């Protein structure tokens, strides 16, 4: 938390530092602080970078962008993710 706050003092336009600080507050259940950090981001017109993941299967790289449904196998991918999530919960996983 201290490091993120120091980074913001050095560069108030450093978007990722706001995201880290917001995540720290969220993990601690400090929702009022989360709201304050997000408001600061909005007031300064800072955007959170979209999450991107890549996976290579059979020599082909597949890119996944958060909330993007353009992949031709989106329905199958989300069905498998749902199946895996259900299985993990049955095995005792408790999401944050």
C-alpha positions in Angstrom: 0.0 0.0 0.0 2.8 2.4 1.0 4.7 1.7 -2.3 1.6 2.4 -4.4 0.9 5.6 -2.5 4.5 6.7 -3.0 4.4 5.9 -6.7 1.3 8.1 -7.0 3.0 11.0 -5.2 5.9 10.7 -7.7 3.6 10.4 -10.8 -0.1 11.1 -10.2 -0.8 10.0 -13.8 0.5 6.5 -13.2 -2.6 4.4 -13.8 -1.3 1.0 -12.7 -0.5 2.4 -9.3 -4.1 3.3 -8.8 -5.2 -0.2 -9.8 -2.8 -1.8 -7.4 -4.0 0.5 -4.6 -7.6 -0.2 -5.4 -6.9 -4.0 -5.4 -5.2 -3.7 -2.0 -8.2 -1.9 -0.5 -10.6 -4.4 -2.1 -8.7 -7.3 -0.7 -8.9 -5.7 2.8 -12.7 -5.1 2.3 -12.2 -1.4 2.4 -14.9 -0.6 -0.2 -15.1 3.1 0.6 -11.4 3.5 -0.1 -11.8 1.5 -3.4 -14.5 4.0 -4.4 -12.2 6.9 -3.6 -9.3 5.5 -5.6 -11.6 4.8 -8.6 -13.1 8.3 -8.4 -9.5 9.7 -8.5 -8.9 7.7 -11.6 -12.1 8.9 -13.2 -11.4 12.5 -12.2 -7.9 12.3 -13.8 -9.3 10.5 -16.9 -7.1 7.4 -16.2 -8.2 4.1 -17.6 -7.4 0.6 -16.3 -5.6 -1.4 -19.0 -7.7 -4.2 -20.3 -6.5 -7.7 -19.2 -5.0 -9.8 -21.9 -3.9 -13.5 -21.8 -2.3 -15.7 -24.3 -2.1 -19.4 -24.7 -0.3 -21.5 -27.2 -2.0 -24.7 -28.4 -0.5 -26.9 -31.2 1.9 -24.1 -32.2 -0.9 -21.5 -32.5 -1.2 -18.5 -30.1 -4.7 -17.6 -28.9 -5.2 -14.2 -27.4 -8.0 -13.4 -24.9 -9.0 -9.9 -23.9 -11.2 -9.3 -20.9 -14.9 -9.0 -21.9 -14.1 -9.8 -25.5 -16.4 -12.3 -27.1 -14.9 -12.2 -30.7 -13.0 -15.5 -30.4 -14.7 -18.1 -32.7 -14.9 -20.6 -29.9 -16.1 -18.2 -27.2 -19.1 -20.3 -26.2 -17.1 -23.5 -25.8 -14.4 -21.6 -23.9 -16.8 -20.1 -21.4 -18.6 -23.5 -21.0 -15.3 -25.1 -20.1 -14.4 -22.3 -17.7 -17.8 -22.7 -16.0 -17.2 -26.5 -15.8 -13.7 -26.0 -14.3 -15.0 -23.4 -11.8 -17.8 -25.7 -10.6 -15.3 -28.5 -10.2 -12.9 -26.3 -8.2 -15.7 -25.3 -5.9 -16.7 -28.9 -5.4 -13.1 -29.6 -4.4 -13.2 -26.9 -1.8 -12.0 -23.8 -3.6 -13.6 -20.6 -2.3 -13.2 -17.6 -4.6 -12.2 -14.2 -3.1 
